[in-house]
Amino acid sequence: MYSDFSILIIEDEKKIAEMVKLYLELDHFKVLMAHDGLRGQNMAETEKVDLIILDLNLPIISGEAVLKKLRTVSDVPVL
């Protein structure tokens, strides 16, 4: 149903990220994950994603910094 719709989860709490991923995959979404701000920022810039679920308290680069940088190159929806 949504298999062409990809979601990037940027969340450092691995248990939370895995739980969200599980539920999204049950609805047939393609899910990518990053566990720190730097990797998440890189993935957001290089992967084609339709939605980003972004934690604000991330290691290496904060979620706020990731969003600020992302907005210079993309208008992808962010939760």
All heavy atoms as a GROMACS GRO file, in nm:
protein
  628
    1MET      N    1   0.082  -0.119   0.000
    1MET     CA    2   0.000   0.000   0.000
    1MET      C    3   0.086   0.126   0.000
    1MET      O    4   0.075   0.209  -0.085
    1MET     CB    5  -0.094  -0.003   0.120
    1MET     CG    6  -0.190   0.110   0.128
    1MET     SD    7  -0.308   0.069   0.258
    1MET     CE    8  -0.395   0.217   0.268
    2TYR      N    9   0.176   0.139   0.099
    2TYR     CA   10   0.263   0.256   0.108
    2TYR      C   11   0.409   0.219   0.081
    2TYR      O   12   0.498   0.291   0.119
    2TYR     CB   13   0.254   0.318   0.247
    2TYR     CG   14   0.117   0.370   0.282
    2TYR    CD1   15   0.037   0.304   0.372
    2TYR    CD2   16   0.069   0.487   0.223
    2TYR    CE1   17  -0.089   0.352   0.406
    2TYR    CE2   18  -0.056   0.535   0.256
    2TYR     CZ   19  -0.134   0.467   0.347
    2TYR     OH   20  -0.256   0.515   0.379
    3SER      N   21   0.435   0.110   0.014
    3SER     CA   22   0.572   0.060   0.001
    3SER      C   23   0.665   0.158  -0.072
    3SER      O   24   0.785   0.148  -0.059
    3SER     CB   25   0.572  -0.075  -0.069
    3SER     OG   26   0.515  -0.062  -0.197
    4ASP      N   27   0.609   0.252  -0.147
    4ASP     CA   28   0.693   0.352  -0.213
    4ASP      C   29   0.716   0.475  -0.126
    4ASP      O   30   0.789   0.565  -0.164
    4ASP     CB   31   0.629   0.396  -0.346
    4ASP     CG   32   0.629   0.285  -0.448
    4ASP    OD1   33   0.715   0.194  -0.438
    4ASP    OD2   34   0.544   0.287  -0.537
    5PHE      N   35   0.652   0.480  -0.011
    5PHE     CA   36   0.662   0.594   0.081
    5PHE      C   37   0.769   0.562   0.183
    5PHE      O   38   0.758   0.466   0.258
    5PHE     CB   39   0.526   0.614   0.149
    5PHE     CG   40   0.512   0.747   0.217
    5PHE    CD1   41   0.458   0.855   0.149
    5PHE    CD2   42   0.550   0.764   0.349
    5PHE    CE1   43   0.442   0.977   0.211
    5PHE    CE2   44   0.535   0.885   0.412
    5PHE     CZ   45   0.481   0.992   0.343
    6SER      N   46   0.875   0.643   0.188
    6SER     CA   47   0.984   0.613   0.281
    6SER      C   48   0.991   0.716   0.393
    6SER      O   49   0.968   0.835   0.372
    6SER     CB   50   1.118   0.606   0.207
    6SER     OG   51   1.146   0.729   0.147
    7ILE      N   52   1.022   0.665   0.511
    7ILE     CA   53   1.028   0.746   0.631
    7ILE      C   54   1.165   0.728   0.695
    7ILE      O   55   1.212   0.615   0.712
    7ILE     CB   56   0.918   0.705   0.730
    7ILE    CG1   57   0.780   0.724   0.667
    7ILE    CG2   58   0.930   0.783   0.862
    7ILE    CD1   59   0.665   0.669   0.748
    8LEU      N   60   1.226   0.839   0.732
    8LEU     CA   61   1.354   0.837   0.802
    8LEU      C   62   1.329   0.869   0.948
    8LEU      O   63   1.272   0.973   0.981
    8LEU     CB   64   1.451   0.940   0.741
    8LEU     CG   65   1.582   0.964   0.816
    8LEU    CD1   66   1.663   0.836   0.829
    8LEU    CD2   67   1.662   1.074   0.747
    9ILE      N   68   1.369   0.777   1.036
    9ILE     CA   69   1.360   0.798   1.180
    9ILE      C   70   1.499   0.836   1.229
    9ILE      O   71   1.594   0.760   1.212
    9ILE     CB   72   1.313   0.670   1.253
    9ILE    CG1   73   1.176   0.627   1.203
    9ILE    CG2   74   1.312   0.692   1.404
    9ILE    CD1   75   1.134   0.489   1.253
   10ILE      N   76   1.510   0.954   1.289
   10ILE     CA   77   1.636   0.998   1.349
   10ILE      C   78   1.613   1.003   1.499
   10ILE      O   79   1.553   1.097   1.551
   10ILE     CB   80   1.682   1.135   1.294
   10ILE    CG1   81   1.685   1.134   1.141
   10ILE    CG2   82   1.820   1.170   1.351
   10ILE    CD1   83   1.714   1.270   1.078
   11GLU      N   84   1.656   0.900   1.567
   11GLU     CA   85   1.627   0.880   1.710
   11GLU      C   86   1.742   0.804   1.773
   11GLU      O   87   1.780   0.697   1.725
   11GLU     CB   88   1.496   0.803   1.724
   11GLU     CG   89   1.464   0.747   1.860
   11GLU     CD   90   1.446   0.855   1.966
   11GLU    OE1   91   1.352   0.936   1.954
   11GLU    OE2   92   1.527   0.856   2.061
   12ASP      N   93   1.799   0.858   1.883
   12ASP     CA   94   1.912   0.792   1.947
   12ASP      C   95   1.871   0.681   2.043
   12ASP      O   96   1.952   0.592   2.072
   12ASP     CB   97   2.002   0.894   2.019
   12ASP     CG   98   1.931   0.969   2.128
   12ASP    OD1   99   1.811   0.999   2.114
   12ASP    OD2  100   1.995   0.999   2.230
   13GLU      N  101   1.748   0.681   2.090
   13GLU     CA  102   1.700   0.573   2.177
   13GLU      C  103   1.662   0.455   2.087
   13GLU      O  104   1.555   0.455   2.024
   13GLU     CB  105   1.580   0.619   2.259
   13GLU     CG  106   1.610   0.729   2.357
   13GLU     CD  107   1.685   0.678   2.480
   13GLU    OE1  108   1.677   0.557   2.511
   13GLU    OE2  109   1.752   0.761   2.543
   14LYS      N  110   1.748   0.356   2.082
   14LYS     CA  111   1.730   0.246   1.986
   14LYS      C  112   1.601   0.169   2.007
   14LYS      O  113   1.537   0.129   1.910
   14LYS     CB  114   1.851   0.154   1.989
   14LYS     CG  115   1.973   0.223   1.933
   14LYS     CD  116   2.094   0.135   1.930
   14LYS     CE  117   2.212   0.216   1.875
   14LYS     NZ  118   2.334   0.142   1.870
   15LYS      N  119   1.559   0.149   2.132
   15LYS     CA  120   1.433   0.076   2.157
   15LYS      C  121   1.314   0.154   2.101
   15LYS      O  122   1.223   0.095   2.043
   15LYS     CB  123   1.414   0.050   2.306
   15LYS     CG  124   1.505  -0.058   2.359
   15LYS     CD  125   1.477  -0.087   2.504
   15LYS     CE  126   1.570  -0.196   2.555
   15LYS     NZ  127   1.539  -0.232   2.694
   16ILE      N  128   1.314   0.285   2.119
   16ILE     CA  129   1.205   0.367   2.065
   16ILE      C  130   1.206   0.362   1.913
   16ILE      O  131   1.103   0.343   1.849
   16ILE     CB  132   1.216   0.513   2.115
   16ILE    CG1  133   1.190   0.518   2.266
   16ILE    CG2  134   1.120   0.604   2.039
   16ILE    CD1  135   1.218   0.652   2.330
   17ALA      N  136   1.323   0.379   1.854
   17ALA     CA  137   1.335   0.377   1.708
   17ALA      C  138   1.288   0.243   1.651
   17ALA      O  139   1.215   0.240   1.551
   17ALA     CB  140   1.479   0.404   1.666
   18GLU      N  141   1.327   0.134   1.714
   18GLU     CA  142   1.287   0.001   1.666
   18GLU      C  143   1.136  -0.019   1.676
   18GLU      O  144   1.074  -0.078   1.588
   18GLU     CB  145   1.361  -0.108   1.742
   18GLU     CG  146   1.507  -0.121   1.706
   18GLU     CD  147   1.531  -0.170   1.564
   18GLU    OE1  148   1.444  -0.238   1.506
   18GLU    OE2  149   1.638  -0.138   1.510
   19MET      N  150   1.075   0.029   1.785
   19MET     CA  151   0.931   0.014   1.803
   19MET      C  152   0.856   0.094   1.696
   19MET      O  153   0.762   0.043   1.634
   19MET     CB  154   0.889   0.061   1.942
   19MET     CG  155   0.740   0.041   1.969
   19MET     SD  156   0.691   0.088   2.134
   19MET     CE  157   0.732   0.262   2.135
   20VAL      N  158   0.896   0.218   1.673
   20VAL     CA  159   0.832   0.300   1.570
   20VAL      C  160   0.850   0.235   1.433
   20VAL      O  161   0.756   0.225   1.354
   20VAL     CB  162   0.886   0.444   1.572
   20VAL    CG1  163   0.832   0.525   1.454
   20VAL    CG2  164   0.852   0.512   1.704
   21LYS      N  165   0.970   0.188   1.406
   21LYS     CA  166   1.000   0.121   1.279
   21LYS      C  167   0.909   0.000   1.259
   21LYS      O  168   0.852  -0.020   1.151
   21LYS     CB  169   1.146   0.078   1.275
   21LYS     CG  170   1.185   0.008   1.146
   21LYS     CD  171   1.333  -0.031   1.150
   21LYS     CE  172   1.373  -0.088   1.017
   21LYS     NZ  173   1.432  -0.218   1.022
   22LEU      N  174   0.894  -0.081   1.362
   22LEU     CA  175   0.810  -0.201   1.354
   22LEU      C  176   0.667  -0.165   1.314
   22LEU      O  177   0.610  -0.225   1.222
   22LEU     CB  178   0.811  -0.275   1.488
   22LEU     CG  179   0.716  -0.393   1.499
   22LEU    CD1  180   0.760  -0.506   1.407
   22LEU    CD2  181   0.709  -0.442   1.643
   23TYR      N  182   0.609  -0.067   1.382
   23TYR     CA  183   0.472  -0.028   1.350
   23TYR      C  184   0.459   0.029   1.210
   23TYR      O  185   0.362   0.001   1.139
   23TYR     CB  186   0.418   0.071   1.454
   23TYR     CG  187   0.373   0.003   1.580
   23TYR    CD1  188   0.451   0.008   1.695
   23TYR    CD2  189   0.254  -0.070   1.584
   23TYR    CE1  190   0.411  -0.056   1.811
   23TYR    CE2  191   0.214  -0.134   1.700
   23TYR     CZ  192   0.292  -0.127   1.813
   23TYR     OH  193   0.251  -0.191   1.927
   24LEU      N  194   0.554   0.107   1.167
   24LEU     CA  195   0.548   0.162   1.032
   24LEU      C  196   0.563   0.053   0.926
   24LEU      O  197   0.495   0.055   0.824
   24LEU     CB  198   0.656   0.269   1.014
   24LEU     CG  199   0.633   0.398   1.093
   24LEU    CD1  200   0.757   0.487   1.086
   24LEU    CD2  201   0.510   0.472   1.044
   25GLU      N  202   0.651  -0.042   0.951
   25GLU     CA  203   0.669  -0.152   0.855
   25GLU      C  204   0.546  -0.243   0.850
   25GLU      O  205   0.517  -0.299   0.744
   25GLU     CB  206   0.794  -0.232   0.890
   25GLU     CG  207   0.921  -0.157   0.856
   25GLU     CD  208   1.048  -0.231   0.891
   25GLU    OE1  209   1.045  -0.322   0.979
   25GLU    OE2  210   1.151  -0.199   0.831
   26LEU      N  211   0.473  -0.254   0.959
   26LEU     CA  212   0.348  -0.331   0.957
   26LEU      C  213   0.248  -0.269   0.860
   26LEU      O  214   0.164  -0.339   0.804
   26LEU     CB  215   0.287  -0.340   1.097
   26LEU     CG  216   0.357  -0.434   1.195
   26LEU    CD1  217   0.297  -0.421   1.334
   26LEU    CD2  218   0.350  -0.578   1.146
   27ASP      N  219   0.258  -0.137   0.841
   27ASP     CA  220   0.173  -0.069   0.743
   27ASP      C  221   0.243  -0.053   0.608
   27ASP      O  222   0.200   0.027   0.525
   27ASP     CB  223   0.131   0.068   0.796
   27ASP     CG  224   0.018   0.057   0.898
   27ASP    OD1  225  -0.061  -0.038   0.888
   27ASP    OD2  226   0.010   0.143   0.987
   28HIS      N  227   0.350  -0.127   0.589
   28HIS     CA  228   0.421  -0.138   0.461
   28HIS      C  229   0.494  -0.011   0.418
   28HIS      O  230   0.514   0.012   0.298
   28HIS     CB  231   0.326  -0.184   0.350
   28HIS     CG  232   0.253  -0.309   0.385
   28HIS    ND1  233   0.314  -0.432   0.386
   28HIS    CD2  234   0.126  -0.331   0.427
   28HIS    CE1  235   0.227  -0.524   0.424
   28HIS    NE2  236   0.112  -0.465   0.450
   29PHE      N  237   0.538   0.069   0.514
   29PHE     CA  238   0.624   0.182   0.482
   29PHE      C  239   0.769   0.133   0.473
   29PHE      O  240   0.808   0.041   0.545
   29PHE     CB  241   0.616   0.291   0.590
   29PHE     CG  242   0.486   0.363   0.594
   29PHE    CD1  243   0.391   0.333   0.690
   29PHE    CD2  244   0.457   0.462   0.501
   29PHE    CE1  245   0.270   0.399   0.696
   29PHE    CE2  246   0.336   0.530   0.505
   29PHE     CZ  247   0.242   0.497   0.603
   30LYS      N  248   0.847   0.196   0.388
   30LYS     CA  249   0.991   0.172   0.386
   30LYS      C  250   1.051   0.262   0.494
   30LYS      O  251   1.025   0.382   0.496
   30LYS     CB  252   1.049   0.208   0.249
   30LYS     CG  253   1.198   0.191   0.241
   30LYS     CD  254   1.250   0.233   0.105
   30LYS     CE  255   1.400   0.229   0.105
   30LYS     NZ  256   1.456   0.288  -0.016
   31VAL      N  257   1.130   0.204   0.585
   31VAL     CA  258   1.181   0.281   0.698
   31VAL      C  259   1.333   0.278   0.700
   31VAL      O  260   1.395   0.172   0.691
   31VAL     CB  261   1.126   0.225   0.832
   31VAL    CG1  262   1.180   0.305   0.949
   31VAL    CG2  263   0.974   0.226   0.832
   32LEU      N  264   1.394   0.395   0.714
   32LEU     CA  265   1.538   0.411   0.733
   32LEU      C  266   1.559   0.465   0.873
   32LEU      O  267   1.473   0.536   0.926
   32LEU     CB  268   1.594   0.508   0.630
   32LEU     CG  269   1.566   0.477   0.483
   32LEU    CD1  270   1.605   0.596   0.396
   32LEU    CD2  271   1.640   0.353   0.442
   33MET      N  272   1.674   0.435   0.934
   33MET     CA  273   1.699   0.483   1.069
   33MET      C  274   1.840   0.537   1.083
   33MET      O  275   1.933   0.486   1.020
   33MET     CB  276   1.681   0.370   1.172
   33MET     CG  277   1.539   0.330   1.193
   33MET     SD  278   1.512   0.230   1.341
   33MET     CE  279   1.637   0.107   1.332
   34ALA      N  280   1.852   0.637   1.168
   34ALA     CA  281   1.982   0.691   1.209
   34ALA      C  282   1.974   0.716   1.359
   34ALA      O  283   1.870   0.757   1.410
   34ALA     CB  284   2.011   0.821   1.135
   35HIS      N  285   2.085   0.690   1.428
   35HIS     CA  286   2.085   0.701   1.574
   35HIS      C  287   2.166   0.820   1.627
   35HIS      O  288   2.190   0.828   1.746
   35HIS     CB  289   2.133   0.570   1.637
   35HIS     CG  290   2.045   0.454   1.603
   35HIS    ND1  291   1.913   0.448   1.643
   35HIS    CD2  292   2.067   0.342   1.532
   35HIS    CE1  293   1.859   0.335   1.598
   35HIS    NE2  294   1.951   0.270   1.531
   36ASP      N  295   2.209   0.909   1.539
   36ASP     CA  296   2.272   1.033   1.583
   36ASP      C  297   2.245   1.141   1.478
   36ASP      O  298   2.205   1.111   1.365
   36ASP     CB  299   2.423   1.016   1.608
   36ASP     CG  300   2.501   0.984   1.483
   36ASP    OD1  301   2.512   1.072   1.395
   36ASP    OD2  302   2.554   0.871   1.473
   37GLY      N  303   2.263   1.265   1.518
   37GLY     CA  304   2.230   1.376   1.431
   37GLY      C  305   2.312   1.383   1.304
   37GLY      O  306   2.260   1.415   1.197
   38LEU      N  307   2.440   1.352   1.313
   38LEU     CA  308   2.526   1.360   1.195
   38LEU      C  309   2.484   1.259   1.089
   38LEU      O  310   2.468   1.292   0.972
   38LEU     CB  311   2.673   1.339   1.234
   38LEU     CG  312   2.774   1.345   1.120
   38LEU    CD1  313   2.770   1.482   1.051
   38LEU    CD2  314   2.914   1.316   1.171
   39ARG      N  315   2.465   1.135   1.131
   39ARG     CA  316   2.422   1.031   1.036
   39ARG      C  317   2.283   1.064   0.981
   39ARG      O  318   2.257   1.048   0.862
   39ARG     CB  319   2.423   0.894   1.102
   39ARG     CG  320   2.375   0.783   1.011
   39ARG     CD  321   2.456   0.657   1.030
   39ARG     NE  322   2.401   0.544   0.960
   39ARG     CZ  323   2.415   0.522   0.830
   39ARG    NH1  324   2.483   0.606   0.755
   39ARG    NH2  325   2.363   0.415   0.773
   40GLY      N  326   2.194   1.111   1.069
   40GLY     CA  327   2.060   1.147   1.024
   40GLY      C  328   2.063   1.259   0.922
   40GLY      O  329   1.992   1.255   0.820
   41GLN      N  330   2.145   1.360   0.947
   41GLN     CA  331   2.158   1.471   0.852
   41GLN      C  332   2.210   1.420   0.718
   41GLN      O  333   2.157   1.457   0.613
   41GLN     CB  334   2.252   1.576   0.909
   41GLN     CG  335   2.275   1.693   0.818
   41GLN     CD  336   2.367   1.795   0.883
   41GLN    OE1  337   2.338   1.844   0.990
   41GLN    NE2  338   2.478   1.825   0.817
   42ASN      N  339   2.312   1.336   0.721
   42ASN     CA  340   2.367   1.281   0.596
   42ASN      C  341   2.263   1.199   0.521
   42ASN      O  342   2.251   1.211   0.398
   42ASN     CB  343   2.491   1.196   0.625
   42ASN     CG  344   2.609   1.280   0.669
   42ASN    OD1  345   2.616   1.399   0.642
   42ASN    ND2  346   2.702   1.218   0.740
   43MET      N  347   2.188   1.117   0.593
   43MET     CA  348   2.085   1.035   0.528
   43MET      C  349   1.974   1.122   0.471
   43MET      O  350   1.924   1.096   0.361
   43MET     CB  351   2.029   0.931   0.625
   43MET     CG  352   2.129   0.822   0.659
   43MET     SD  353   2.062   0.702   0.775
   43MET     CE  354   1.952   0.611   0.667
   44ALA      N  355   1.934   1.225   0.544
   44ALA     CA  356   1.828   1.315   0.497
   44ALA      C  357   1.869   1.385   0.368
   44ALA      O  358   1.784   1.414   0.284
   44ALA     CB  359   1.794   1.417   0.605
   45GLU      N  360   1.997   1.412   0.354
   45GLU     CA  361   2.046   1.481   0.235
   45GLU      C  362   2.074   1.388   0.118
   45GLU      O  363   2.072   1.432   0.003
   45GLU     CB  364   2.172   1.560   0.269
   45GLU     CG  365   2.146   1.676   0.363
   45GLU     CD  366   2.273   1.748   0.406
   45GLU    OE1  367   2.384   1.702   0.371
   45GLU    OE2  368   2.261   1.850   0.476
   46THR      N  369   2.099   1.260   0.144
   46THR     CA  370   2.138   1.169   0.035
   46THR      C  371   2.030   1.068  -0.004
   46THR      O  372   2.032   1.017  -0.116
   46THR     CB  373   2.266   1.092   0.071
   46THR    OG1  374   2.245   1.015   0.189
   46THR    CG2  375   2.383   1.187   0.091
   47GLU      N  376   1.938   1.038   0.086
   47GLU     CA  377   1.832   0.941   0.058
   47GLU      C  378   1.705   1.015   0.019
   47GLU      O  379   1.679   1.124   0.068
   47GLU     CB  380   1.803   0.855   0.182
   47GLU     CG  381   1.920   0.777   0.234
   47GLU     CD  382   1.961   0.662   0.145
   47GLU    OE1  383   1.875   0.610   0.069
   47GLU    OE2  384   2.078   0.624   0.149
   48LYS      N  385   1.625   0.954  -0.066
   48LYS     CA  386   1.496   1.012  -0.099
   48LYS      C  387   1.397   0.966   0.008
   48LYS      O  388   1.364   0.848   0.016
   48LYS     CB  389   1.447   0.968  -0.237
   48LYS     CG  390   1.322   1.042  -0.280
   48LYS     CD  391   1.228   0.949  -0.354
   48LYS     CE  392   1.096   1.014  -0.383
   48LYS     NZ  393   1.011   1.034  -0.267
   49VAL      N  394   1.353   1.060   0.091
   49VAL     CA  395   1.256   1.026   0.195
   49VAL      C  396   1.135   1.118   0.182
   49VAL      O  397   1.145   1.231   0.136
   49VAL     CB  398   1.316   1.036   0.338
   49VAL    CG1  399   1.425   0.933   0.356
   49VAL    CG2  400   1.368   1.174   0.368
   50ASP      N  401   1.020   1.066   0.222
   50ASP     CA  402   0.896   1.140   0.213
   50ASP      C  403   0.855   1.205   0.345
   50ASP      O  404   0.772   1.296   0.347
   50ASP     CB  405   0.784   1.047   0.165
   50ASP     CG  406   0.815   0.989   0.029
   50ASP    OD1  407   0.817   1.067  -0.069
   50ASP    OD2  408   0.840   0.867   0.019
   51LEU      N  409   0.915   1.158   0.455
   51LEU     CA  410   0.884   1.209   0.588
   51LEU      C  411   1.002   1.179   0.679
   51LEU      O  412   1.066   1.075   0.666
   51LEU     CB  413   0.758   1.141   0.643
   51LEU     CG  414   0.718   1.174   0.786
   51LEU    CD1  415   0.667   1.318   0.796
   51LEU    CD2  416   0.612   1.078   0.836
   52ILE      N  417   1.029   1.271   0.772
   52ILE     CA  418   1.133   1.248   0.872
   52ILE      C  419   1.070   1.259   1.010
   52ILE      O  420   0.997   1.356   1.038
   52ILE     CB  421   1.248   1.350   0.858
   52ILE    CG1  422   1.316   1.334   0.723
   52ILE    CG2  423   1.348   1.334   0.973
   52ILE    CD1  424   1.420   1.439   0.692
   53ILE      N  425   1.097   1.161   1.094
   53ILE     CA  426   1.060   1.166   1.235
   53ILE      C  427   1.189   1.198   1.309
   53ILE      O  428   1.282   1.117   1.310
   53ILE     CB  429   0.997   1.034   1.282
   53ILE    CG1  430   0.870   1.004   1.202
   53ILE    CG2  431   0.968   1.040   1.432
   53ILE    CD1  432   0.808   0.869   1.230
   54LEU      N  433   1.196   1.316   1.368
   54LEU     CA  434   1.321   1.370   1.421
   54LEU      C  435   1.315   1.394   1.571
   54LEU      O  436   1.230   1.470   1.619
   54LEU     CB  437   1.353   1.502   1.348
   54LEU     CG  438   1.475   1.581   1.392
   54LEU    CD1  439   1.603   1.501   1.368
   54LEU    CD2  440   1.480   1.714   1.318
   55ASP      N  441   1.406   1.330   1.644
   55ASP     CA  442   1.423   1.358   1.786
   55ASP      C  443   1.504   1.486   1.798
   55ASP      O  444   1.592   1.513   1.717
   55ASP     CB  445   1.498   1.240   1.850
   55ASP     CG  446   1.517   1.254   2.000
   55ASP    OD1  447   1.450   1.339   2.062
   55ASP    OD2  448   1.600   1.180   2.056
   56LEU      N  449   1.476   1.568   1.899
   56LEU     CA  450   1.549   1.693   1.915
   56LEU      C  451   1.678   1.675   1.995
   56LEU      O  452   1.775   1.746   1.971
   56LEU     CB  453   1.460   1.799   1.981
   56LEU     CG  454   1.339   1.840   1.899
   56LEU    CD1  455   1.256   1.943   1.976
   56LEU    CD2  456   1.380   1.894   1.764
   57ASN      N  457   1.680   1.582   2.089
   57ASN     CA  458   1.798   1.560   2.174
   57ASN      C  459   1.882   1.445   2.118
   57ASN      O  460   1.864   1.331   2.158
   57ASN     CB  461   1.755   1.530   2.318
   57ASN     CG  462   1.681   1.645   2.380
   57ASN    OD1  463   1.725   1.758   2.368
   57ASN    ND2  464   1.569   1.617   2.443
   58LEU      N  465   1.970   1.479   2.026
   58LEU     CA  466   2.052   1.378   1.959
   58LEU      C  467   2.200   1.399   1.991
   58LEU      O  468   2.243   1.512   2.012
   58LEU     CB  469   2.034   1.387   1.807
   58LEU     CG  470   1.897   1.354   1.753
   58LEU    CD1  471   1.886   1.395   1.607
   58LEU    CD2  472   1.868   1.205   1.768
   59PRO      N  473   2.278   1.290   1.989
   59PRO     CA  474   2.422   1.306   2.003
   59PRO      C  475   2.484   1.360   1.873
   59PRO      O  476   2.426   1.350   1.767
   59PRO     CB  477   2.472   1.164   2.032
   59PRO     CG  478   2.365   1.072   1.984
   59PRO     CD  479   2.237   1.149   1.987
   60ILE      N  480   2.601   1.415   1.886
   60ILE     CA  481   2.686   1.471   1.779
   60ILE      C  482   2.629   1.603   1.725
   60ILE      O  483   2.693   1.706   1.734
   60ILE     CB  484   2.717   1.371   1.666
   60ILE    CG1  485   2.780   1.243   1.724
   60ILE    CG2  486   2.807   1.434   1.561
   60ILE    CD1  487   2.805   1.134   1.624
   61ILE      N  488   2.510   1.599   1.666
   61ILE     CA  489   2.443   1.720   1.618
   61ILE      C  490   2.300   1.716   1.670
   61ILE      O  491   2.232   1.615   1.656
   61ILE     CB  492   2.442   1.727   1.463
   61ILE    CG1  493   2.584   1.730   1.406
   61ILE    CG2  494   2.365   1.850   1.415
   61ILE    CD1  495   2.589   1.724   1.255
   62SER      N  496   2.253   1.826   1.727
   62SER     CA  497   2.116   1.829   1.782
   62SER      C  498   2.012   1.821   1.670
   62SER      O  499   2.040   1.852   1.554
   62SER     CB  500   2.094   1.957   1.861
   62SER     OG  501   2.084   2.068   1.774
   63GLY      N  502   1.893   1.779   1.709
   63GLY     CA  503   1.783   1.775   1.614
   63GLY      C  504   1.751   1.911   1.556
   63GLY      O  505   1.717   1.924   1.439
   64GLU      N  506   1.763   2.016   1.639
   64GLU     CA  507   1.739   2.152   1.590
   64GLU      C  508   1.838   2.190   1.481
   64GLU      O  509   1.801   2.249   1.379
   64GLU     CB  510   1.748   2.254   1.704
   64GLU     CG  511   1.637   2.243   1.806
   64GLU     CD  512   1.676   2.157   1.926
   64GLU    OE1  513   1.775   2.079   1.919
   64GLU    OE2  514   1.607   2.167   2.028
   65ALA      N  515   1.964   2.154   1.500
   65ALA     CA  516   2.067   2.184   1.399
   65ALA      C  517   2.043   2.103   1.272
   65ALA      O  518   2.063   2.154   1.160
   65ALA     CB  519   2.206   2.157   1.455
   66VAL      N  520   2.002   1.979   1.287
   66VAL     CA  521   1.971   1.895   1.170
   66VAL      C  522   1.858   1.960   1.090
   66VAL      O  523   1.867   1.975   0.968
   66VAL     CB  524   1.932   1.752   1.212
   66VAL    CG1  525   1.878   1.673   1.093
   66VAL    CG2  526   2.049   1.680   1.276
   67LEU      N  527   1.752   2.002   1.159
   67LEU     CA  528   1.638   2.062   1.091
   67LEU      C  529   1.677   2.194   1.023
   67LEU      O  530   1.638   2.219   0.909
   67LEU     CB  531   1.524   2.086   1.189
   67LEU     CG  532   1.396   2.144   1.129
   67LEU    CD1  533   1.341   2.056   1.018
   67LEU    CD2  534   1.293   2.164   1.238
   68LYS      N  535   1.755   2.275   1.090
   68LYS     CA  536   1.798   2.403   1.032
   68LYS      C  537   1.877   2.380   0.903
   68LYS      O  538   1.852   2.445   0.801
   68LYS     CB  539   1.884   2.480   1.133
   68LYS     CG  540   1.923   2.616   1.089
   68LYS     CD  541   1.997   2.691   1.197
   68LYS     CE  542   2.034   2.830   1.150
   68LYS     NZ  543   2.105   2.907   1.252
   69LYS      N  544   1.970   2.285   0.906
   69LYS     CA  545   2.050   2.252   0.786
   69LYS      C  546   1.961   2.192   0.678
   69LYS      O  547   1.972   2.227   0.560
   69LYS     CB  548   2.162   2.156   0.825
   69LYS     CG  549   2.243   2.103   0.710
   69LYS     CD  550   2.346   2.203   0.663
   69LYS     CE  551   2.448   2.135   0.575
   69LYS     NZ  552   2.441   2.168   0.438
   70LEU      N  553   1.871   2.103   0.718
   70LEU     CA  554   1.782   2.037   0.622
   70LEU      C  555   1.695   2.138   0.547
   70LEU      O  556   1.673   2.126   0.428
   70LEU     CB  557   1.694   1.935   0.695
   70LEU     CG  558   1.595   1.857   0.609
   70LEU    CD1  559   1.669   1.772   0.507
   70LEU    CD2  560   1.508   1.770   0.697
   71ARG      N  561   1.648   2.239   0.617
   71ARG     CA  562   1.560   2.339   0.555
   71ARG      C  563   1.631   2.422   0.449
   71ARG      O  564   1.565   2.486   0.367
   71ARG     CB  565   1.498   2.430   0.661
   71ARG     CG  566   1.385   2.362   0.736
   71ARG     CD  567   1.268   2.333   0.640
   71ARG     NE  568   1.171   2.245   0.702
   71ARG     CZ  569   1.143   2.122   0.658
   71ARG    NH1  570   1.202   2.073   0.551
   71ARG    NH2  571   1.053   2.049   0.718
   72THR      N  572   1.763   2.421   0.446
   72THR     CA  573   1.835   2.494   0.341
   72THR      C  574   1.835   2.417   0.209
   72THR      O  575   1.862   2.475   0.104
   72THR     CB  576   1.981   2.525   0.381
   72THR    OG1  577   2.054   2.403   0.393
   72THR    CG2  578   1.986   2.604   0.510
   73VAL      N  579   1.804   2.287   0.214
   73VAL     CA  580   1.810   2.205   0.092
   73VAL      C  581   1.682   2.128   0.062
   73VAL      O  582   1.669   2.071  -0.045
   73VAL     CB  583   1.928   2.105   0.098
   73VAL    CG1  584   2.060   2.178   0.099
   73VAL    CG2  585   1.916   2.011   0.216
   74SER      N  586   1.586   2.124   0.157
   74SER     CA  587   1.468   2.040   0.137
   74SER      C  588   1.348   2.094   0.212
   74SER      O  589   1.362   2.162   0.314
   74SER     CB  590   1.498   1.898   0.188
   74SER     OG  591   1.384   1.817   0.184
   75ASP      N  592   1.229   2.061   0.162
   75ASP     CA  593   1.106   2.097   0.233
   75ASP      C  594   1.029   1.972   0.274
   75ASP      O  595   0.907   1.975   0.292
   75ASP     CB  596   1.019   2.191   0.149
   75ASP     CG  597   0.972   2.127   0.018
   75ASP    OD1  598   1.018   2.017  -0.016
   75ASP    OD2  599   0.890   2.188  -0.050
   76VAL      N  600   1.101   1.860   0.291
   76VAL     CA  601   1.038   1.736   0.334
   76VAL      C  602   0.969   1.757   0.468
   76VAL      O  603   1.021   1.828   0.555
   76VAL     CB  604   1.143   1.621   0.342
   76VAL    CG1  605   1.247   1.646   0.447
   76VAL    CG2  606   1.075   1.486   0.366
   77PRO      N  607   0.848   1.702   0.487
   77PRO     CA  608   0.780   1.716   0.617
   77PRO      C  609   0.861   1.651   0.729
   77PRO      O  610   0.920   1.544   0.711
   77PRO     CB  611   0.648   1.643   0.596
   77PRO     CG  612   0.629   1.634   0.449
   77PRO     CD  613   0.766   1.629   0.390
   78VAL      N  614   0.861   1.718   0.845
   78VAL     CA  615   0.936   1.669   0.963
   78VAL      C  616   0.843   1.670   1.083
   78VAL      O  617   0.778   1.771   1.111
   78VAL     CB  618   1.060   1.756   0.990
   78VAL    CG1  619   1.132   1.707   1.116
   78VAL    CG2  620   1.154   1.756   0.871
   79LEU      N  621   0.840   1.557   1.152
   79LEU     CA  622   0.767   1.548   1.280
   79LEU      C  623   0.868   1.546   1.392
   79LEU      O  624   0.972   1.486   1.381
   79LEU     CB  625   0.683   1.418   1.288
   79LEU     CG  626   0.572   1.402   1.187
   79LEU    CD1  627   0.511   1.263   1.202
   79LEU    CD2  628   0.466   1.507   1.209
   0.00000   0.00000   0.00000
